[in-house]
Structure formats: structure tokens, C-alpha cells
Amino acid sequence: MKWETIVVSMIAALGPLIGTILTIRQQSHFIDYRMELVENRVKDLSDKVDKHNNFDRRLVAIETRLNMKEEKNA
């Protein structure tokens, strides 16, 4: 009778244990997916910032050229 109790309690413990393991795996995959999305967004924003910085440099160069032409014409 004691063995039966042990076996039944082990079988009963397997359900929550398996459920916990599956839940942890699912959450881990979800977190990995969300992290990938965040990394992609950060990369996109970084690319936009790089484009903006490049635009700023080009604008300064154009303003310098315009000022030089205005000085020559004056």
C-alpha cells in the first residue's frame, strides 16, 4: 500500500512539473522573439540617426559653399 501511494503521488507531481517546464520554454521563446523585435527597431533607429547626421554634415557643406559664392559675388 505504501508503494501505491508513492507511485500515485509521483504521477500527480508530473503534471504540474511538465506544465511548468512547458510554460518556461514558451516564455523563453516569446522573450527571444520580443528581443529580436527590439534589436531590429534599435537598428532601424540607428540607421535613421546615421542618415540624419549625414544630412546635417551635407547641409553645413552646402551652406559653406553658398557663403563662399556670396562672398565672391559681393
N, C-alpha and C positions, 0 to 999 in steps of 0.2 A: 504494500500500500504506500509506503514511503516513496518508492521509485516512481509510482504513478503520479504522485503529487509533484515530484521534481520534474518529470517529463512534461506534464501539463503546464507547469509554471514556466519552463523554458520555451515551450511553444507559444505561450501567451506573451512572453517577453520579446519574441522575434518580431511580432507585428509592429510595435512601436519603434523598435530598433531599425527595422528595414524602412519604415516610414521616415524616420529621422534622417537616415543616410540618403534616401532619395530626395528629401527636401533640401538638404545641404548641397547636394550635387546640382539640383535645379537652380538654387540661388546662386551658386558659384558660376554657372553658365550665364545666368542673367546679368550678374555683375560684370563678367568678362565682356559681354555684349555691350553693356552700357559704357564701360570704359573705352571700348573701341569707338563708340559714337563720340564720346567726349574728346578722344585723341584726334579724331577726324575733324571735329569742329575747331579744336585748337589749331590744327594745321591750316585749315581754311582761313581762320582769322589771322594767323601769322603771315600767310601769303598776301592777304589784303593789306596788312600793315606794311609789308615789304613793298607792295605796289604803291601805296600812299607815300612812303618815304622816298621812293624813286621819283615819283611825281614832284615832290617838294624840291628835290635836287634839280630836276629839269627846269622847274619854274624859276628857280634862282638863276640858273644859267641863262634862261631866256631874258629875264629882267636885266641881267648884266649886259647882255648883248644889245638890248634896246637902249640902255643908258649910254653905252659906248657910241651907238649910231646917232643918238640925240646930241651927244657932245660933239661929234664930227660935223653934224649939220648946223650946229649953233655957231 
